[in-house]
Amino acid sequence: MMNAMWLLCPICGNKTRMKVRDDTELKNFPLYCPKCRQESLIDLKQLQITIIKEPDAKTQSR
């Protein structure tokens, strides 16, 4: 039987609306949290979440 879990927001720690299984892999996935209204770019492999840092628009050179 496959193990499934709710993805937790990396910012506030609450449940999001996404449920994943053991064999789910996500790359550059925009995870939205309805509670804190933040979007995080994540990678997911073997139920391990990695937050991807994006460069700030203010710090980018033209």
PyMOL Python script that loads the backbone (N, CA, C, O; Angstrom):
from pymol import cmd

cmd.read_pdbstr("""\
ATOM      1  N   MET A   1       0.839  -1.184   0.000  1.00  0.00           N
ATOM      2  CA  MET A   1       0.000   0.000   0.000  1.00  0.00           C
ATOM      3  C   MET A   1       0.884   1.247   0.000  1.00  0.00           C
ATOM      4  O   MET A   1       1.875   1.319   0.727  1.00  0.00           O
ATOM      5  N   MET A   2       0.517   2.211  -0.813  1.00  0.00           N
ATOM      6  CA  MET A   2       1.290   3.446  -0.911  1.00  0.00           C
ATOM      7  C   MET A   2       1.003   4.364   0.271  1.00  0.00           C
ATOM      8  O   MET A   2      -0.144   4.524   0.687  1.00  0.00           O
ATOM      9  N   ASN A   3       2.055   4.956   0.798  1.00  0.00           N
ATOM     10  CA  ASN A   3       1.928   5.929   1.876  1.00  0.00           C
ATOM     11  C   ASN A   3       1.696   7.301   1.250  1.00  0.00           C
ATOM     12  O   ASN A   3       2.410   7.681   0.322  1.00  0.00           O
ATOM     13  N   ALA A   4       0.710   8.049   1.743  1.00  0.00           N
ATOM     14  CA  ALA A   4       0.420   9.381   1.227  1.00  0.00           C
ATOM     15  C   ALA A   4       0.413  10.364   2.388  1.00  0.00           C
ATOM     16  O   ALA A   4       0.089  10.011   3.522  1.00  0.00           O
ATOM     17  N   MET A   5       0.778  11.610   2.078  1.00  0.00           N
ATOM     18  CA  MET A   5       0.791  12.642   3.120  1.00  0.00           C
ATOM     19  C   MET A   5       0.434  13.984   2.516  1.00  0.00           C
ATOM     20  O   MET A   5       0.566  14.187   1.309  1.00  0.00           O
ATOM     21  N   TRP A   6      -0.018  14.898   3.355  1.00  0.00           N
ATOM     22  CA  TRP A   6      -0.299  16.263   2.927  1.00  0.00           C
ATOM     23  C   TRP A   6       1.006  17.038   2.895  1.00  0.00           C
ATOM     24  O   TRP A   6       1.841  16.894   3.788  1.00  0.00           O
ATOM     25  N   LEU A   7       1.184  17.861   1.865  1.00  0.00           N
ATOM     26  CA  LEU A   7       2.350  18.735   1.829  1.00  0.00           C
ATOM     27  C   LEU A   7       2.132  19.867   2.825  1.00  0.00           C
ATOM     28  O   LEU A   7       1.051  20.454   2.882  1.00  0.00           O
ATOM     29  N   LEU A   8       3.156  20.168   3.603  1.00  0.00           N
ATOM     30  CA  LEU A   8       3.089  21.255   4.566  1.00  0.00           C
ATOM     31  C   LEU A   8       3.781  22.482   3.994  1.00  0.00           C
ATOM     32  O   LEU A   8       4.778  22.378   3.280  1.00  0.00           O
ATOM     33  N   CYS A   9       3.236  23.639   4.320  1.00  0.00           N
ATOM     34  CA  CYS A   9       3.819  24.896   3.864  1.00  0.00           C
ATOM     35  C   CYS A   9       5.186  25.074   4.515  1.00  0.00           C
ATOM     36  O   CYS A   9       5.299  24.955   5.735  1.00  0.00           O
ATOM     37  N   PRO A  10       6.238  25.360   3.727  1.00  0.00           N
ATOM     38  CA  PRO A  10       7.570  25.557   4.314  1.00  0.00           C
ATOM     39  C   PRO A  10       7.681  26.869   5.087  1.00  0.00           C
ATOM     40  O   PRO A  10       8.644  27.061   5.829  1.00  0.00           O
ATOM     41  N   ILE A  11       6.724  27.767   4.928  1.00  0.00           N
ATOM     42  CA  ILE A  11       6.763  29.059   5.617  1.00  0.00           C
ATOM     43  C   ILE A  11       6.044  29.003   6.966  1.00  0.00           C
ATOM     44  O   ILE A  11       6.621  29.349   7.997  1.00  0.00           O
ATOM     45  N   CYS A  12       4.765  28.561   6.952  1.00  0.00           N
ATOM     46  CA  CYS A  12       3.981  28.575   8.195  1.00  0.00           C
ATOM     47  C   CYS A  12       3.771  27.186   8.798  1.00  0.00           C
ATOM     48  O   CYS A  12       3.379  27.084   9.960  1.00  0.00           O
ATOM     49  N   GLY A  13       4.021  26.114   8.040  1.00  0.00           N
ATOM     50  CA  GLY A  13       3.905  24.760   8.570  1.00  0.00           C
ATOM     51  C   GLY A  13       2.507  24.164   8.520  1.00  0.00           C
ATOM     52  O   GLY A  13       2.312  23.049   9.003  1.00  0.00           O
ATOM     53  N   ASN A  14       1.532  24.859   7.959  1.00  0.00           N
ATOM     54  CA  ASN A  14       0.173  24.341   7.859  1.00  0.00           C
ATOM     55  C   ASN A  14       0.007  23.476   6.617  1.00  0.00           C
ATOM     56  O   ASN A  14       0.824  23.522   5.697  1.00  0.00           O
ATOM     57  N   LYS A  15      -1.077  22.676   6.605  1.00  0.00           N
ATOM     58  CA  LYS A  15      -1.365  21.827   5.456  1.00  0.00           C
ATOM     59  C   LYS A  15      -1.745  22.677   4.249  1.00  0.00           C
ATOM     60  O   LYS A  15      -2.445  23.682   4.376  1.00  0.00           O
ATOM     61  N   THR A  16      -1.275  22.260   3.087  1.00  0.00           N
ATOM     62  CA  THR A  16      -1.691  22.886   1.841  1.00  0.00           C
ATOM     63  C   THR A  16      -2.783  22.017   1.239  1.00  0.00           C
ATOM     64  O   THR A  16      -3.248  21.080   1.888  1.00  0.00           O
ATOM     65  N   ARG A  17      -3.197  22.301   0.032  1.00  0.00           N
ATOM     66  CA  ARG A  17      -4.243  21.511  -0.617  1.00  0.00           C
ATOM     67  C   ARG A  17      -3.666  20.366  -1.461  1.00  0.00           C
ATOM     68  O   ARG A  17      -4.387  19.746  -2.243  1.00  0.00           O
ATOM     69  N   MET A  18      -2.391  20.094  -1.301  1.00  0.00           N
ATOM     70  CA  MET A  18      -1.724  19.066  -2.101  1.00  0.00           C
ATOM     71  C   MET A  18      -1.433  17.837  -1.256  1.00  0.00           C
ATOM     72  O   MET A  18      -0.920  17.941  -0.142  1.00  0.00           O
ATOM     73  N   LYS A  19      -1.764  16.681  -1.793  1.00  0.00           N
ATOM     74  CA  LYS A  19      -1.452  15.412  -1.156  1.00  0.00           C
ATOM     75  C   LYS A  19      -0.547  14.639  -2.099  1.00  0.00           C
ATOM     76  O   LYS A  19      -0.820  14.572  -3.297  1.00  0.00           O
ATOM     77  N   VAL A  20       0.537  14.050  -1.576  1.00  0.00           N
ATOM     78  CA  VAL A  20       1.499  13.327  -2.409  1.00  0.00           C
ATOM     79  C   VAL A  20       1.711  11.915  -1.870  1.00  0.00           C
ATOM     80  O   VAL A  20       1.504  11.642  -0.688  1.00  0.00           O
ATOM     81  N   ARG A  21       2.129  11.030  -2.766  1.00  0.00           N
ATOM     82  CA  ARG A  21       2.445   9.653  -2.401  1.00  0.00           C
ATOM     83  C   ARG A  21       3.958   9.490  -2.305  1.00  0.00           C
ATOM     84  O   ARG A  21       4.719  10.398  -2.641  1.00  0.00           O
ATOM     85  N   ASP A  22       4.382   8.308  -1.837  1.00  0.00           N
ATOM     86  CA  ASP A  22       5.812   7.998  -1.709  1.00  0.00           C
ATOM     87  C   ASP A  22       6.567   8.136  -3.019  1.00  0.00           C
ATOM     88  O   ASP A  22       7.713   8.587  -3.038  1.00  0.00           O
ATOM     89  N   ASP A  23       5.929   7.750  -4.106  1.00  0.00           N
ATOM     90  CA  ASP A  23       6.612   7.724  -5.403  1.00  0.00           C
ATOM     91  C   ASP A  23       6.449   9.019  -6.197  1.00  0.00           C
ATOM     92  O   ASP A  23       6.820   9.063  -7.370  1.00  0.00           O
ATOM     93  N   THR A  24       5.901  10.080  -5.585  1.00  0.00           N
ATOM     94  CA  THR A  24       5.715  11.358  -6.273  1.00  0.00           C
ATOM     95  C   THR A  24       7.022  12.124  -6.331  1.00  0.00           C
ATOM     96  O   THR A  24       7.741  12.216  -5.336  1.00  0.00           O
ATOM     97  N   GLU A  25       7.329  12.675  -7.497  1.00  0.00           N
ATOM     98  CA  GLU A  25       8.496  13.550  -7.655  1.00  0.00           C
ATOM     99  C   GLU A  25       8.035  14.849  -8.295  1.00  0.00           C
ATOM    100  O   GLU A  25       7.340  14.836  -9.311  1.00  0.00           O
ATOM    101  N   LEU A  26       8.421  15.972  -7.699  1.00  0.00           N
ATOM    102  CA  LEU A  26       8.089  17.295  -8.228  1.00  0.00           C
ATOM    103  C   LEU A  26       9.382  18.069  -8.436  1.00  0.00           C
ATOM    104  O   LEU A  26      10.309  17.967  -7.633  1.00  0.00           O
ATOM    105  N   LYS A  27       9.439  18.830  -9.498  1.00  0.00           N
ATOM    106  CA  LYS A  27      10.610  19.659  -9.781  1.00  0.00           C
ATOM    107  C   LYS A  27      10.117  21.043 -10.163  1.00  0.00           C
ATOM    108  O   LYS A  27       9.274  21.183 -11.049  1.00  0.00           O
ATOM    109  N   ASN A  28      10.644  22.074  -9.493  1.00  0.00           N
ATOM    110  CA  ASN A  28      10.246  23.468  -9.729  1.00  0.00           C
ATOM    111  C   ASN A  28       8.730  23.636  -9.609  1.00  0.00           C
ATOM    112  O   ASN A  28       8.097  24.239 -10.476  1.00  0.00           O
ATOM    113  N   PHE A  29       8.161  23.109  -8.548  1.00  0.00           N
ATOM    114  CA  PHE A  29       6.717  23.141  -8.346  1.00  0.00           C
ATOM    115  C   PHE A  29       6.331  24.358  -7.502  1.00  0.00           C
ATOM    116  O   PHE A  29       6.877  24.540  -6.414  1.00  0.00           O
ATOM    117  N   PRO A  30       5.401  25.196  -7.978  1.00  0.00           N
ATOM    118  CA  PRO A  30       4.950  26.346  -7.185  1.00  0.00           C
ATOM    119  C   PRO A  30       3.880  25.906  -6.177  1.00  0.00           C
ATOM    120  O   PRO A  30       2.724  25.698  -6.546  1.00  0.00           O
ATOM    121  N   LEU A  31       4.265  25.767  -4.931  1.00  0.00           N
ATOM    122  CA  LEU A  31       3.356  25.323  -3.871  1.00  0.00           C
ATOM    123  C   LEU A  31       2.725  26.542  -3.217  1.00  0.00           C
ATOM    124  O   LEU A  31       3.423  27.407  -2.687  1.00  0.00           O
ATOM    125  N   TYR A  32       1.385  26.605  -3.259  1.00  0.00           N
ATOM    126  CA  TYR A  32       0.658  27.744  -2.699  1.00  0.00           C
ATOM    127  C   TYR A  32       0.033  27.340  -1.368  1.00  0.00           C
ATOM    128  O   TYR A  32      -0.544  26.259  -1.251  1.00  0.00           O
ATOM    129  N   CYS A  33       0.149  28.209  -0.365  1.00  0.00           N
ATOM    130  CA  CYS A  33      -0.456  27.983   0.941  1.00  0.00           C
ATOM    131  C   CYS A  33      -1.668  28.896   1.092  1.00  0.00           C
ATOM    132  O   CYS A  33      -1.527  30.118   1.032  1.00  0.00           O
ATOM    133  N   PRO A  34      -2.868  28.322   1.290  1.00  0.00           N
ATOM    134  CA  PRO A  34      -4.060  29.149   1.441  1.00  0.00           C
ATOM    135  C   PRO A  34      -4.107  29.911   2.766  1.00  0.00           C
ATOM    136  O   PRO A  34      -4.808  30.917   2.874  1.00  0.00           O
ATOM    137  N   LYS A  35      -3.371  29.443   3.771  1.00  0.00           N
ATOM    138  CA  LYS A  35      -3.402  30.111   5.073  1.00  0.00           C
ATOM    139  C   LYS A  35      -2.541  31.381   5.075  1.00  0.00           C
ATOM    140  O   LYS A  35      -3.029  32.454   5.429  1.00  0.00           O
ATOM    141  N   CYS A  36      -1.274  31.269   4.685  1.00  0.00           N
ATOM    142  CA  CYS A  36      -0.387  32.448   4.718  1.00  0.00           C
ATOM    143  C   CYS A  36      -0.337  33.169   3.378  1.00  0.00           C
ATOM    144  O   CYS A  36       0.287  34.224   3.259  1.00  0.00           O
ATOM    145  N   ARG A  37      -0.999  32.598   2.361  1.00  0.00           N
ATOM    146  CA  ARG A  37      -1.095  33.204   1.029  1.00  0.00           C
ATOM    147  C   ARG A  37       0.270  33.464   0.390  1.00  0.00           C
ATOM    148  O   ARG A  37       0.465  34.466  -0.297  1.00  0.00           O
ATOM    149  N   GLN A  38       1.198  32.558   0.626  1.00  0.00           N
ATOM    150  CA  GLN A  38       2.536  32.647   0.046  1.00  0.00           C
ATOM    151  C   GLN A  38       2.720  31.497  -0.934  1.00  0.00           C
ATOM    152  O   GLN A  38       2.127  30.429  -0.782  1.00  0.00           O
ATOM    153  N   GLU A  39       3.539  31.732  -1.927  1.00  0.00           N
ATOM    154  CA  GLU A  39       3.872  30.696  -2.887  1.00  0.00           C
ATOM    155  C   GLU A  39       5.358  30.392  -2.760  1.00  0.00           C
ATOM    156  O   GLU A  39       6.185  31.304  -2.733  1.00  0.00           O
ATOM    157  N   SER A  40       5.696  29.107  -2.681  1.00  0.00           N
ATOM    158  CA  SER A  40       7.085  28.678  -2.569  1.00  0.00           C
ATOM    159  C   SER A  40       7.398  27.751  -3.727  1.00  0.00           C
ATOM    160  O   SER A  40       6.570  26.920  -4.102  1.00  0.00           O
ATOM    161  N   LEU A  41       8.572  27.885  -4.286  1.00  0.00           N
ATOM    162  CA  LEU A  41       9.025  26.998  -5.349  1.00  0.00           C
ATOM    163  C   LEU A  41       9.774  25.848  -4.690  1.00  0.00           C
ATOM    164  O   LEU A  41      10.754  26.069  -3.978  1.00  0.00           O
ATOM    165  N   ILE A  42       9.312  24.607  -4.929  1.00  0.00           N
ATOM    166  CA  ILE A  42       9.893  23.462  -4.237  1.00  0.00           C
ATOM    167  C   ILE A  42      10.263  22.351  -5.204  1.00  0.00           C
ATOM    168  O   ILE A  42       9.774  22.294  -6.332  1.00  0.00           O
ATOM    169  N   ASP A  43      11.141  21.468  -4.735  1.00  0.00           N
ATOM    170  CA  ASP A  43      11.410  20.172  -5.343  1.00  0.00           C
ATOM    171  C   ASP A  43      10.990  19.142  -4.305  1.00  0.00           C
ATOM    172  O   ASP A  43      11.120  19.381  -3.105  1.00  0.00           O
ATOM    173  N   LEU A  44      10.486  17.992  -4.761  1.00  0.00           N
ATOM    174  CA  LEU A  44      10.069  16.939  -3.851  1.00  0.00           C
ATOM    175  C   LEU A  44      10.503  15.604  -4.413  1.00  0.00           C
ATOM    176  O   LEU A  44      10.226  15.292  -5.571  1.00  0.00           O
ATOM    177  N   LYS A  45      11.180  14.816  -3.601  1.00  0.00           N
ATOM    178  CA  LYS A  45      11.593  13.471  -3.996  1.00  0.00           C
ATOM    179  C   LYS A  45      11.618  12.620  -2.735  1.00  0.00           C
ATOM    180  O   LYS A  45      12.216  13.012  -1.733  1.00  0.00           O
ATOM    181  N   GLN A  46      10.972  11.457  -2.780  1.00  0.00           N
ATOM    182  CA  GLN A  46      10.873  10.531  -1.652  1.00  0.00           C
ATOM    183  C   GLN A  46      10.358  11.242  -0.402  1.00  0.00           C
ATOM    184  O   GLN A  46      10.888  11.044   0.691  1.00  0.00           O
ATOM    185  N   LEU A  47       9.328  12.065  -0.564  1.00  0.00           N
ATOM    186  CA  LEU A  47       8.677  12.823   0.512  1.00  0.00           C
ATOM    187  C   LEU A  47       9.597  13.823   1.208  1.00  0.00           C
ATOM    188  O   LEU A  47       9.288  14.278   2.309  1.00  0.00           O
ATOM    189  N   GLN A  48      10.714  14.168   0.588  1.00  0.00           N
ATOM    190  CA  GLN A  48      11.631  15.179   1.125  1.00  0.00           C
ATOM    191  C   GLN A  48      11.494  16.451   0.302  1.00  0.00           C
ATOM    192  O   GLN A  48      11.696  16.438  -0.912  1.00  0.00           O
ATOM    193  N   ILE A  49      11.147  17.557   0.972  1.00  0.00           N
ATOM    194  CA  ILE A  49      10.935  18.834   0.294  1.00  0.00           C
ATOM    195  C   ILE A  49      12.204  19.672   0.345  1.00  0.00           C
ATOM    196  O   ILE A  49      12.838  19.793   1.394  1.00  0.00           O
ATOM    197  N   THR A  50      12.565  20.243  -0.785  1.00  0.00           N
ATOM    198  CA  THR A  50      13.679  21.179  -0.876  1.00  0.00           C
ATOM    199  C   THR A  50      13.133  22.486  -1.422  1.00  0.00           C
ATOM    200  O   THR A  50      12.519  22.511  -2.489  1.00  0.00           O
ATOM    201  N   ILE A  51      13.358  23.576  -0.689  1.00  0.00           N
ATOM    202  CA  ILE A  51      12.897  24.892  -1.129  1.00  0.00           C
ATOM    203  C   ILE A  51      13.928  25.459  -2.086  1.00  0.00           C
ATOM    204  O   ILE A  51      15.126  25.444  -1.804  1.00  0.00           O
ATOM    205  N   ILE A  52      13.456  25.959  -3.222  1.00  0.00           N
ATOM    206  CA  ILE A  52      14.338  26.552  -4.226  1.00  0.00           C
ATOM    207  C   ILE A  52      14.334  28.054  -4.022  1.00  0.00           C
ATOM    208  O   ILE A  52      13.277  28.684  -4.022  1.00  0.00           O
ATOM    209  N   LYS A  53      15.501  28.620  -3.850  1.00  0.00           N
ATOM    210  CA  LYS A  53      15.600  30.070  -3.687  1.00  0.00           C
ATOM    211  C   LYS A  53      15.609  30.731  -5.052  1.00  0.00           C
ATOM    212  O   LYS A  53      16.359  30.341  -5.947  1.00  0.00           O
ATOM    213  N   GLU A  54      14.761  31.738  -5.193  1.00  0.00           N
ATOM    214  CA  GLU A  54      14.730  32.523  -6.418  1.00  0.00           C
ATOM    215  C   GLU A  54      15.424  33.846  -6.150  1.00  0.00           C
ATOM    216  O   GLU A  54      15.277  34.400  -5.060  1.00  0.00           O
ATOM    217  N   PRO A  55      16.168  34.366  -7.101  1.00  0.00           N
ATOM    218  CA  PRO A  55      16.778  35.687  -6.904  1.00  0.00           C
ATOM    219  C   PRO A  55      15.704  36.763  -6.822  1.00  0.00           C
ATOM    220  O   PRO A  55      14.717  36.728  -7.558  1.00  0.00           O
ATOM    221  N   ASP A  56      15.903  37.713  -5.925  1.00  0.00           N
ATOM    222  CA  ASP A  56      14.960  38.831  -5.790  1.00  0.00           C
ATOM    223  C   ASP A  56      14.998  39.708  -7.026  1.00  0.00           C
ATOM    224  O   ASP A  56      16.055  39.896  -7.628  1.00  0.00           O
ATOM    225  N   ALA A  57      13.861  40.240  -7.401  1.00  0.00           N
ATOM    226  CA  ALA A  57      13.781  41.114  -8.566  1.00  0.00           C
ATOM    227  C   ALA A  57      14.558  42.402  -8.340  1.00  0.00           C
ATOM    228  O   ALA A  57      15.067  42.993  -9.292  1.00  0.00           O
ATOM    229  N   LYS A  58      14.655  42.844  -7.089  1.00  0.00           N
ATOM    230  CA  LYS A  58      15.358  44.092  -6.770  1.00  0.00           C
ATOM    231  C   LYS A  58      16.868  43.950  -6.921  1.00  0.00           C
ATOM    232  O   LYS A  58      17.556  44.913  -7.260  1.00  0.00           O
ATOM    233  N   THR A  59      17.395  42.719  -6.663  1.00  0.00           N
ATOM    234  CA  THR A  59      18.839  42.532  -6.701  1.00  0.00           C
ATOM    235  C   THR A  59      19.375  42.156  -8.067  1.00  0.00           C
ATOM    236  O   THR A  59      20.589  42.157  -8.272  1.00  0.00           O
ATOM    237  N   GLN A  60      18.487  41.829  -9.017  1.00  0.00           N
ATOM    238  CA  GLN A  60      18.943  41.481 -10.350  1.00  0.00           C
ATOM    239  C   GLN A  60      19.426  42.710 -11.102  1.00  0.00           C
ATOM    240  O   GLN A  60      18.823  43.781 -11.034  1.00  0.00           O
ATOM    241  N   SER A  61      20.522  42.532 -11.818  1.00  0.00           N
ATOM    242  CA  SER A  61      21.027  43.660 -12.610  1.00  0.00           C
ATOM    243  C   SER A  61      20.362  43.680 -13.973  1.00  0.00           C
ATOM    244  O   SER A  61      19.888  42.649 -14.451  1.00  0.00           O
ATOM    245  N   ARG A  62      20.327  44.815 -14.584  1.00  0.00           N
ATOM    246  CA  ARG A  62      19.668  44.972 -15.886  1.00  0.00           C
ATOM    247  C   ARG A  62      20.553  44.651 -17.023  1.00  0.00           C
ATOM    248  O   ARG A  62      20.133  44.739 -18.177  1.00  0.00           O
TER     249      ARG A  62
END
""", "prot")
cmd.dss("prot")
cmd.show_as("cartoon", "prot")
cmd.util.cbc("prot")
cmd.orient("prot")
